[in-house]
Amino acid sequence: MTIQFYKYQGTGNDFVMIDDRDNKYTDITEQQVKHLCDRRFGIGADGLIFLRNSDDYDFEMVYYNSDGRTSTMCGNGGRCLLRFASDLGIEGENYSFMAVDGVHFGVVDDEVVSLQMVDLKDIDDLGNDVLFMNTGSPHHVVFTDSLPADDFVAVAKSIRYSDKYAEEGVNVNYVKVTGNNLEMRTYERGVEDETYSCGTGVTAAALGADFLKKTKGDRLKIKTAGGNLELSFKAQREGYTDIWLTGPAEKVFKGKVKL
């Protein structure tokens, strides 16, 4: 079987994209996904995304982590999928699509792609500037005066595989706040390593900073290892709504691969 694929990246978070509107690849296996995402023997990516038809929306997003398993929402993947849809000629600058965590809306222009994230109602304050929340994916967020250096992956892995999270897994974020600017590092479950950027992690970091009153205003800038993103939101008594993740997303290359 030969597959036409496209490679996209959003602030260094990279994905294999496949146009599957004719449902050719619905029986893809965990091992095949893992192979495609392998950086030495495959194409190389943090995840794989299928764009499929939807009866009620412009398209559907089906996302796999690089470990081959279907996963929860990926914010940068959603932004890259919006760019992919636009490049495929799916009409419109404003899109709606179905993902595992519900309906998302997006806007594509020449420079950036904006994705509306799901509303957030619950944030668990674990004390000592540490929070847990689910922004489409589960995130453990640690606010710190300085980001861990060479030991970041080991520190994050010890949290991800702790008794509290070992069964279902969690993404681990360390965040430094300076004014209304955030700098962060993220370890992602499913990838089981640090990634250059994580859209749901950026969302968790920004909303967490507002929740702890470390920032002011409803628009924050976030620096990741792969580039800069922006998050805007509305703080409500019952949580956060109208959450928009904005930043670059672009095609890297396309090709064909045999499975």
FENSULKA-V151521 format. One record per backbone hydrogen bond with DSSP energy under -1.0 kcal/mol. NH is the residue of the N-H (numbers start at 1). CO is the residue of the C=O. E is the energy in kcal/mol with one decimal. If there is no record, write none. Layout:
# FENSULKA-V151521
nh=[NH NH]
co=[CO CO]
e=[E E]
This chain:
# FENSULKA-V151521
nh=[3 5 6 7 8 9 10 13 15 16 17 18 20 23 28 33 34 35 36 37 42 43 44 45 46 48 49 50 51 52 58 60 61 62 64 65 66 68 71 73 78 79 80 81 82 83 84 85 86 87 88 89 90 95 97 98 99 102 104 106 107 108 109 113 114 115 116 117 120 124 126 131 132 133 135 139 140 141 142 143 144 152 155 156 157 158 159 160 161 162 166 169 171 172 173 174 175 176 178 181 182 183 184 185 187 188 192 195 202 203 204 205 206 207 208 209 210 211 212 213 214 220 221 222 223 224 226 227 229 230 231 232 233 234 236 239 240 241 244 245 246 247 250 252 253 255 257 259]
co=[257 255 17 253 15 250 13 10 8 47 6 49 51 20 25 29 30 31 32 33 38 36 36 37 14 64 16 62 18 60 96 52 98 50 48 69 46 65 63 136 74 75 76 77 78 79 80 81 82 83 84 86 85 106 104 59 102 99 97 95 114 93 112 247 107 245 105 243 240 132 130 141 124 139 137 133 171 131 173 129 175 149 151 152 153 154 155 156 157 159 162 165 138 187 140 185 142 183 181 178 221 176 223 174 172 193 188 186 198 199 200 201 202 203 204 205 206 207 208 210 209 231 180 229 182 227 196 224 222 246 220 244 218 241 239 236 120 234 232 115 230 113 9 7 7 5 3 1]
e=[-3.2 -2.8 -2.2 -3.3 -2.4 -2.3 -2.2 -1.7 -2.9 -2.2 -3.9 -2.3 -2.3 -1.8 -1.4 -2.2 -2.4 -2.1 -2.4 -1.9 -1.3 -1.7 -1.8 -2.1 -2.4 -2.3 -3.0 -2.7 -2.5 -2.3 -1.7 -3.3 -3.1 -2.0 -2.8 -2.7 -1.3 -2.0 -1.9 -1.7 -2.2 -2.0 -2.6 -2.4 -1.8 -1.8 -2.5 -2.8 -2.1 -2.6 -2.0 -1.2 -2.1 -2.8 -2.5 -1.7 -2.3 -1.7 -2.9 -2.2 -2.4 -2.0 -2.2 -2.9 -2.8 -2.6 -3.3 -2.6 -2.2 -3.0 -2.3 -2.6 -2.2 -2.0 -2.0 -2.9 -3.1 -3.0 -3.0 -2.6 -2.9 -1.7 -2.5 -3.1 -2.7 -1.6 -1.1 -2.7 -2.3 -1.5 -2.6 -3.3 -2.1 -2.3 -2.9 -2.2 -2.9 -3.1 -3.1 -2.0 -2.8 -2.3 -2.1 -1.9 -2.9 -2.3 -2.4 -1.9 -2.7 -2.1 -2.1 -2.7 -2.5 -2.4 -2.3 -2.2 -1.9 -2.6 -2.2 -1.5 -3.0 -2.7 -1.5 -3.1 -3.2 -2.9 -2.1 -1.1 -2.7 -2.3 -2.5 -2.1 -1.8 -2.5 -3.8 -1.2 -3.3 -2.4 -2.6 -2.9 -2.7 -1.5 -2.4 -3.6 -1.1 -2.1 -2.1 -3.0]
